[in-house]
C-alpha cells in the first residue's frame, strides 16, 4: 500500500518537463511581443516621415505657382496700363486741331516708341507667361499698330492723285526728278516714323545693317555705357560682338554666323535662315527661324515661334576677358536650358518636331574671336 503514496518516476519527469516547456514558451512569447511593438512603432515613424516629405513636396510647387501667378498678374497690370495710355494718346491725336507738322511728328513718334516698348516687354516676359496670354498681347500690339497707322493718316491727310505740269526746258538737258512725276494717292504719310514695332528699334539702335559677305566686329567698351545693339539685313556675313551689352535685336539674316558675348537682358531674333548663332543671355526669343543652329547659354528656357529645323547646343565662345564678362552678366554657370526649348506653336505633350538637340559630331568647336580688329558699327 505504501507504494501507492509515491507518484511514479515518469510523473515527476513529466511535471518538470511541463514546467520547463511553460517557461520556455513564456520566454519566447515576450520577445515576440516586443518585436511586434517595435515593428509597429517603426512603421508609424516611417509613415510620419513620408507624410512630412509629401507635405513639403506639395508645398513647394504651391509656393512656386503663387510666385509665378504674382509675376503674371504684375505683367498684365503693367501691360493694361500701357495699352490704355497708348489708346488715350491716339484718341487725343486723332481729334487734334493742330496744324504744326513738327508737333504731330513728335507725338506720333512718342506713341510709336511706346508700342515698341510694350512689344519688348511682352518678348522679355514671355518665358513665364502662358502661351494664351502671349498670343493675346501680341494681337493687342498688332491692333495698336493699326490704330497708329489710322491716326497718322487721319491727322496728316494723304496727297491727292494729280498730274504736274511740265516745266519749260531749261539749259540743263537732264530732267528734274519733279518733272512728269505722279503722286500716288495710296502713298502713306509717315513723317519718317517707323510704325512697325521692333523695326523702330532696329533702325534707332546702334548696329550693323545692310551688309553682304563681310566680317563685322564690334567690341563694347567696358568703361562706357552698355546699350542696345541691332543686326539686320545681312547676307553671308560673320558678326563678332565682344564685351557685354544690355539687349540684342536680330532681324533678316541669311547665311550668317553671329558670335556674341554676354547679354544682360534679352535677345530677340526675327526672320533668320541658314544661320549659326552663339549667344549668352538671360532671355532668348526666336521667331520665324528656319534651318538655323543655336549655341546657347541662357538663364531661362529659350522660346521659338513659327520656326522649323532649328537645332540647339551649348555655348562655345572664347575671347580675352569673356569669363569676367560672363560673371558680370550673371551667366558664369551653365544651366542646361539650351536643351529646354519652348515652342509656342506646339502645345502637345510630345516633343515639338520644329527643334532638336544638335548631335555632338555635328557641333562646331570652341570659337575664339580674340584676334579681330573692329570693323565699324
Buried (B, 14 or more C-beta within 10 A) or exposed (E): EEEEEEEEEEEEEEEEEEEEEEEEEEEEEEEEEEEEEEEEEEEEEEEEEEEEEEEEEEEEEEEEEEEBEEEBEEBBEEBEEBBEEBBEBBEEBBEBEEEEEEEBBEBBBBBBBBBBBBBBBBBBBBBBBEBEBBBBBBEBBEEBBEBBBEBBBEBBEEEEEEEEEEEEEEEEEEEEEEEEEEEEEEEEBBEEBBBBBBBBBBBEBEBBBEBEEBEBBBBBEEEEEBEBBBBBBBBBBBBBBBBBBBBBBBBBBBBBBBBBBBBBBBBBBBBBBBBBBBBBBBBBBBBBBBBBBBBBBBBBBBBBBBBBBBBBBBBBBEBEBBEEBBEBBEBBEEBEBBBEBBBBEBEEEEEBEBBBEBEEEEBEEEBBBEEBEEBEB
